[in-house]
Amino acid sequence: MNDWTMRAATPADLEPLVELRAVVMRPDLERLGRYDGARVRQRLRDAYQPSHTWIVELGAATVGCVALRPAEDGYWLEHFFLAPELQGRGIGGAVLRELLDRCDQEATPVRLNVLQGSAARRLYERFGFTLDREDPVDVFMVREPRG
């Protein structure tokens, strides 16, 4: 699927992303017994930084986002989600490849966390992320830069 694009996020993107995130995260959070619609929305509102976020679009429609937040020891990959009907079509892998290529050029590690049991973990493992630590809810992963 090659007709997707990424663009810089703006403050106006927040509320559509909040609603999409609630839809995307609901199955995993329900499986873990942790779904709270208000909380899942507020967490993105509290953490949203447009300057570090890209919007994934298919045509003119917002279908996802991803953030790459600078940290003192690399980057944190955050808020990476795609509309459920587009998952498994290669868009997530292409977005991730583009961001990781940038990080590799900077020789910078990337960290993330994913919910326990999430299918997204397999995507991250295919791109070289390895287990750092885990708790009952989250799996923390890291990817060292590639040469």
Rosetta silent file (secondary structure, phi, psi, omega in degrees, C-alpha in Angstrom):
SEQUENCE: MNDWTMRAATPADLEPLVELRAVVMRPDLERLGRYDGARVRQRLRDAYQPSHTWIVELGAATVGCVALRPAEDGYWLEHFFLAPELQGRGIGGAVLRELLDRCDQEATPVRLNVLQGSAARRLYERFGFTLDREDPVDVFMVREPRG
SCORE:     score description
SCORE:     0.000 S_00000001
   1 L     0.000  105.847 -172.111    0.000    0.000    0.000 S_00000001
   2 L  -107.011    4.737 -174.972    1.951    2.994   -1.288 S_00000001
   3 L   -96.525   19.431  176.394   -0.589    5.808   -1.190 S_00000001
   4 E   -92.126  157.076  175.629    0.019    6.813    2.437 S_00000001
   5 E  -138.914  163.957  173.713    1.934    9.938    3.459 S_00000001
   6 E  -124.444  140.316  175.902    3.343   11.418    6.644 S_00000001
   7 E  -138.813  160.833  177.645    3.192   15.059    7.594 S_00000001
   8 E   -63.338  140.946  178.807    4.118   17.118   10.613 S_00000001
   9 L   -77.808  158.441  174.772    1.418   17.226   13.276 S_00000001
  10 L  -128.798  165.768  175.459   -0.316   20.394   14.407 S_00000001
  11 H   -57.479  -31.599 -178.717   -2.264   21.221   17.565 S_00000001
  12 H   -67.943  -16.374  179.423   -5.477   20.868   15.524 S_00000001
  13 H   -76.917  -15.973 -169.791   -4.747   17.158   14.961 S_00000001
  14 H   -56.007  -56.057 -172.591   -5.092   16.278   18.635 S_00000001
  15 H   -63.958  -41.430  173.865   -8.794   15.530   19.032 S_00000001
  16 H   -61.001  -35.773  178.035   -9.139   13.302   15.947 S_00000001
  17 H   -67.940  -38.586  178.761   -6.065   11.393   17.161 S_00000001
  18 H   -57.935  -44.556 -178.806   -7.547   11.061   20.653 S_00000001
  19 H   -69.621  -41.116  178.661  -10.626    9.368   19.217 S_00000001
  20 H   -64.428  -41.255  179.289   -8.641    7.106   16.888 S_00000001
  21 H   -59.659  -41.488 -179.980   -6.342    6.062   19.747 S_00000001
  22 H   -61.155  -38.645  178.710   -9.342    5.035   21.869 S_00000001
  23 H   -69.278  -46.757 -175.260  -10.568    2.753   19.068 S_00000001
  24 H   -65.802  -41.820 -173.580   -7.140    1.265   18.337 S_00000001
  25 H   -84.298  -15.927 -173.959   -6.155    0.588   21.940 S_00000001
  26 H   -54.282  -49.822 -177.387   -9.488   -0.688   23.192 S_00000001
  27 H   -58.979  -45.205 -179.520   -9.052   -4.416   22.366 S_00000001
  28 H   -67.476  -41.464 -179.882   -5.630   -4.712   24.052 S_00000001
  29 H   -67.674  -37.925  176.410   -6.654   -2.653   27.064 S_00000001
  30 H   -64.635  -41.296  178.650   -9.878   -4.645   27.481 S_00000001
  31 H   -58.878  -35.679  179.594   -7.898   -7.888   27.263 S_00000001
  32 L   -87.084   -0.262 -178.834   -5.712   -6.591   30.114 S_00000001
  33 L    70.071   29.181 -173.943   -8.762   -5.414   32.083 S_00000001
  34 L  -125.185   11.991 -177.239   -7.556   -1.801   31.879 S_00000001
  35 L   -75.656  126.173  172.351   -9.816   -0.046   29.371 S_00000001
  36 L  -140.635  107.603 -174.814  -11.136    3.304   30.532 S_00000001
  37 H   -54.051  -43.336 -179.906  -12.293    5.448   27.603 S_00000001
  38 H   -66.136  -42.079 -177.632  -11.748    8.747   29.380 S_00000001
  39 H   -67.047  -42.977 -178.750   -8.290    7.746   30.608 S_00000001
  40 H   -63.626  -34.617  177.001   -7.048    6.464   27.238 S_00000001
  41 H   -72.366  -44.517 -176.528   -8.086    9.758   25.648 S_00000001
  42 H   -66.382  -33.725  179.710   -6.638   11.954   28.398 S_00000001
  43 H   -59.949  -39.386  177.104   -3.266   10.201   28.324 S_00000001
  44 H   -71.721  -41.380  177.455   -2.749   11.324   24.726 S_00000001
  45 H   -56.714  -40.836 -177.738   -3.996   14.832   25.484 S_00000001
  46 H   -71.469  -29.000 -172.967   -1.477   15.070   28.337 S_00000001
  47 H  -105.138   -8.338 -173.724    1.480   13.758   26.327 S_00000001
  48 L   -63.398  124.595  175.395    0.836   15.173   22.842 S_00000001
  49 L  -129.558   96.843 -176.558    3.745   17.169   21.455 S_00000001
  50 H   -55.326  -30.614 -177.653    3.061   18.179   17.843 S_00000001
  51 H   -66.971  -15.302  179.517    6.711   19.136   17.324 S_00000001
  52 H  -117.957   13.916 -171.686    7.719   15.470   17.714 S_00000001
  53 E  -121.869  142.841  173.981    4.673   13.885   16.053 S_00000001
  54 E  -120.055  144.845  177.558    3.810   12.898   12.500 S_00000001
  55 E   -98.803  132.289  175.295    0.360   12.234   11.114 S_00000001
  56 E   -95.949  126.335 -179.072   -0.119    9.238    8.849 S_00000001
  57 E  -123.062  147.702  172.395   -2.617    9.956    6.089 S_00000001
  58 E  -123.437  110.049 -168.506   -4.234    7.855    3.424 S_00000001
  59 L    65.292 -129.570  178.077   -5.525   10.247    0.826 S_00000001
  60 L   -97.327    3.322 -175.019   -6.878   13.151    2.856 S_00000001
  61 E   -93.803  135.582  172.196   -7.860   10.991    5.836 S_00000001
  62 E   -75.996  121.380 -176.605   -5.912   10.831    9.086 S_00000001
  63 E  -121.908    1.736  178.773   -5.344    7.129    9.714 S_00000001
  64 E   171.341 -176.382  176.859   -2.668    7.173   12.409 S_00000001
  65 E  -159.531  169.188  175.375    0.271    8.865   14.017 S_00000001
  66 E  -155.808  143.646  176.715    3.683    8.310   15.507 S_00000001
  67 E  -122.221  144.751  175.511    5.889   10.379   17.796 S_00000001
  68 E  -127.847   96.455 -173.455    9.649   10.281   18.152 S_00000001
  69 E   -94.292  125.045  177.377   10.482   12.125   21.354 S_00000001
  70 E   -65.480  142.402  174.691   14.101   13.060   22.055 S_00000001
  71 E  -136.127  169.571 -175.527   15.551   11.843   25.346 S_00000001
  72 L   -65.614  -23.089 -178.141   19.014   12.162   26.828 S_00000001
  73 L  -116.260   25.958  178.909   19.959    8.644   25.706 S_00000001
  74 E   138.736 -138.605  178.720   18.230    8.478   22.328 S_00000001
  75 E  -127.948  155.917  169.085   14.594    8.652   21.276 S_00000001
  76 E  -110.965  122.831  173.074   11.297    7.286   22.571 S_00000001
  77 E   -85.212  119.896 -172.986    8.931    5.966   19.918 S_00000001
  78 E  -136.758  161.730  172.210    5.466    6.815   21.227 S_00000001
  79 E    50.146   43.480 -179.745    1.819    7.056   20.202 S_00000001
  80 E   -95.897  108.771  177.827    2.301    4.809   17.190 S_00000001
  81 E  -151.424  150.551  177.187   -1.066    3.617   15.992 S_00000001
  82 E  -127.861  151.179  175.948   -2.972    3.018   12.775 S_00000001
  83 L   -52.653  137.998 -175.482   -6.667    2.607   12.126 S_00000001
  84 H   -53.168  -37.746 -176.963   -7.566   -1.072   12.669 S_00000001
  85 H   -70.130  -11.328  178.964   -8.697   -1.601    9.069 S_00000001
  86 H  -105.352   -6.288 -179.928   -5.211   -0.625    7.824 S_00000001
  87 L   -68.796  143.894  179.352   -3.163   -2.751   10.189 S_00000001
  88 L    83.001   10.155 -178.705   -1.287   -5.630    8.571 S_00000001
  89 L  -108.617    6.832  176.454   -1.029   -3.924    5.170 S_00000001
  90 L    95.670   -9.233 -178.777    2.590   -2.772    5.426 S_00000001
  91 H   -67.453  -47.043 -179.562    1.967    0.864    6.321 S_00000001
  92 H   -58.889  -42.646  178.248    3.177    0.500    9.913 S_00000001
  93 H   -64.110  -40.692  179.431    6.354   -1.221    8.773 S_00000001
  94 H   -66.563  -41.861  177.469    7.036    1.468    6.163 S_00000001
  95 H   -62.161  -47.255 -178.814    6.480    4.261    8.706 S_00000001
  96 H   -62.483  -43.039  179.056    8.714    2.533   11.225 S_00000001
  97 H   -58.454  -44.505 -179.574   11.449    1.922    8.619 S_00000001
  98 H   -61.111  -45.705 -179.765   11.456    5.622    7.698 S_00000001
  99 H   -68.235  -41.490 -179.157   11.811    6.750   11.316 S_00000001
 100 H   -68.379  -32.812  175.042   14.427    4.151   12.209 S_00000001
 101 H   -60.350  -40.840  177.191   16.504    5.085    9.166 S_00000001
 102 H   -62.271  -44.153 -179.293   16.661    8.638   10.527 S_00000001
 103 H   -66.623  -37.874  177.449   17.733    7.360   13.937 S_00000001
 104 H   -63.608  -38.333  178.044   20.376    5.104   12.397 S_00000001
 105 H   -62.924  -30.301  177.580   21.825    8.088   10.535 S_00000001
 106 L   -90.095   -2.806 -176.828   22.178    9.826   13.909 S_00000001
 107 L    54.612   48.096 -173.928   23.531    6.618   15.510 S_00000001
 108 L  -118.974  130.776  175.470   20.837    6.939   18.167 S_00000001
 109 L   -69.859  157.161  179.441   19.053    4.160   20.089 S_00000001
 110 E  -127.225  134.608  178.040   15.267    4.050   20.154 S_00000001
 111 E  -118.267  156.416  175.915   13.115    2.899   23.084 S_00000001
 112 E  -158.816  168.061  167.074    9.426    2.113   23.296 S_00000001
 113 E  -132.842  146.961 -178.567    6.877    0.318   25.350 S_00000001
 114 E  -134.206  149.905  179.957    4.077   -1.871   24.105 S_00000001
 115 E   -66.993  143.682  175.617    1.224   -3.510   25.984 S_00000001
 116 L   -52.921  132.362  176.342    1.697   -7.108   27.083 S_00000001
 117 L    80.598    0.381 -179.082    0.302   -9.455   24.439 S_00000001
 118 L   -71.412  138.125  176.052    0.001   -6.789   21.753 S_00000001
 119 L   -63.324  -22.815  179.827    0.494   -7.948   18.170 S_00000001
 120 H   -61.590  -25.263 -179.356    2.575   -4.783   17.637 S_00000001
 121 H   -58.895  -38.242  179.168    5.419   -6.404   19.541 S_00000001
 122 H   -62.595  -38.967  176.337    6.089   -8.718   16.596 S_00000001
 123 H   -60.225  -48.085 -178.671    6.460   -5.703   14.288 S_00000001
 124 H   -63.547  -39.040  178.396    8.981   -4.130   16.635 S_00000001
 125 H   -64.510  -37.584  177.084   10.942   -7.372   16.961 S_00000001
 126 H   -61.751  -26.813 -179.769   11.159   -7.652   13.146 S_00000001
 127 L   -96.369   12.697  171.649   12.824   -4.237   13.167 S_00000001
 128 L    94.742    7.735  175.646   15.428   -5.230   15.733 S_00000001
 129 L   -74.683  140.466  178.228   13.855   -4.140   19.021 S_00000001
 130 E  -125.453  160.415 -178.959   14.768   -6.375   21.934 S_00000001
 131 E   -65.061  130.537  172.559   13.381   -6.775   25.420 S_00000001
 132 E  -101.540  -53.756  177.081   14.715   -4.319   27.974 S_00000001
 133 E  -164.701  168.711  177.788   12.310   -5.046   30.830 S_00000001
 134 E  -149.712  160.426  174.106    8.659   -5.757   31.457 S_00000001
 135 L  -134.014 -175.627 -176.407    5.957   -5.468   34.051 S_00000001
 136 L   -61.963  -20.167 -176.876    2.442   -6.934   34.213 S_00000001
 137 L  -110.621  -41.518 -171.777    1.099   -4.340   31.734 S_00000001
 138 E  -116.593  150.563  170.708    3.991   -3.089   29.587 S_00000001
 139 E  -115.056  122.507  179.714    6.927   -4.517   27.674 S_00000001
 140 E   -99.376  129.823 -175.792    9.829   -2.068   27.345 S_00000001
 141 E  -128.650  158.798  179.228   12.020   -2.545   24.292 S_00000001
 142 E  -139.669  148.139  175.422   15.148   -0.962   22.841 S_00000001
 143 E  -130.157  119.948  176.782   16.776   -0.894   19.422 S_00000001
 144 L   -78.223  150.327 -179.006   20.421   -0.008   19.050 S_00000001
 145 L   -62.895  150.241  178.305   21.389    1.954   15.933 S_00000001
 146 L  -105.635  148.299 -169.025   22.432    0.039   12.878 S_00000001
 147 L   -64.214    0.000    0.000   25.577    0.816   10.967 S_00000001
